[in-house]
Amino acid sequence: ENGSAAAIPIDPRFDIAYVTPVTIGTPPQTLYLDFDTGSSDLWVFSSHTPESQVRGQRIYSPEKSSTAKLLAGHTWSILYGDGSGSLGNVYTDNFTVGGVTVTSQAVQTAQQVSYSFTSQSEIHGLVGLGFSTLNTVFPNGQLTFFDNAKSTLDSPVFTADLKWKKEGTYDFGFIDETKYTGEITYLPVQTDPGYWTFTSSGYAVGDGAFHPASIVGIADTGTSLTYLPAEVVTSYWGQVDGAVDSDYYGGYVFPCSSKLPSFTFGVGPANITIPASYINYAQITEGSPVCFGGLQSSSWLGVNIWGDVALKAAFVVFNGANPPTIGWAKK
Ligand SMILES: C[C@H](Cc1ccc(C(C)(C)C)cc1)[C@H](NN)c1nnnn1Cc1ccc2c(c1)OCO2
């Protein structure tokens, strides 16, 4: 059974993250979760989350679901690269996204969440779409929704059609030809340690020359910005009047009035162009003349991350066949 679900930006001003409606349990409880190809835990705010850590989020109450089963003796604890994290215990229950149902999905209920999650009232949890090897449930790692659903889909794929300040879609089990133009270019995926890791073939700044390069990075729907090697972002921001890499603001900032070039990255023999508007990410604070860049250095991260700023410029196919591949198309 294939499916399709909305990817809704949580903030109308800038694309911090996208949430997708899901239903869990019997009778169905609806939550809005952040679908994250850069992690592999499905966790939710729950009736086990202390009230002091819940601020407007919808919660999943397993005790109100006739199909919920405690996965006895299992716990989880995750620390994300931005320093946020959560931990708790585990149930299995019916889990439905856009018409695709997994009847015994591991649903990790939060008993603790860090302040950054508490403060994001629009995000009620995450759905990891990375490889199940990254799942943190102990003592037995659990399968992602996609791994569980794969066998019931027409094709073992899901696609991401994220949009700039607009609602996009995640499709499961099929490739919607109306969502892209030209051809899809498929690249090999390195599944160790468990991210959708691929190698970009280079980059260009604005209308400038294309620089062939091998940029190994992860396709990560759960990260807002795009983090690339210092020499790439230095050559980009070097074209922007007044742009500086600010310790104070924690990255490249620039005068909001500056004109930005687009950024093109290679995908095999093809390429994807990120419009300048996507890279003008947000004002530092409402009304500030200082703007924060959507393209930042990965040097302190240890990994290059193609986050939403890049992904929303393309139609992306996450092909879970054996071996997995990742497909990129213009749209
Ligand atoms: C950060 C997200 C995971 C997340 C998503 C949302 C949130 C909030 C709801 C509170 C807004 C926190 C966390 C990412 N997902 N693959 C991730 N999980 N683990 N590593 N990464 C990528 C990375 C790593 C480091 C970085 C970063 C990104 O942004 C800034 O520094």
The ligand as an ORCA input file, in Angstrom:
! r2SCAN-3c Opt
* xyz 0 1
  C      19.962     18.320     14.508
  C      18.974     17.390     13.809
  C      18.071     16.644     14.802
  C      17.162     17.681     15.456
  C      16.023     18.121     14.801
  C      15.197     19.080     15.380
  C      15.525     19.620     16.622
  C      14.654     20.704     17.221
  C      13.198     20.286     17.194
  C      15.022     20.983     18.660
  C      14.826     21.983     16.420
  C      16.673     19.188     17.274
  C      17.501     18.229     16.695
  C      19.733     16.451     12.871
  N      18.845     15.432     12.329
  N      19.455     14.505     11.479
  C      20.920     15.798     13.529
  N      20.870     14.865     14.463
  N      22.143     14.534     14.739
  N      22.977     15.235     13.965
  N      22.215     16.004     13.186
  C      22.787     16.878     12.150
  C      23.350     18.088     12.810
  C      24.490     18.018     13.572
  C      24.997     19.174     14.188
  C      24.319     20.372     14.028
  C      23.167     20.417     13.273
  C      22.679     19.282     12.650
  O      22.685     21.696     13.276
  C      23.569     22.484     14.056
  O      24.606     21.612     14.529
*
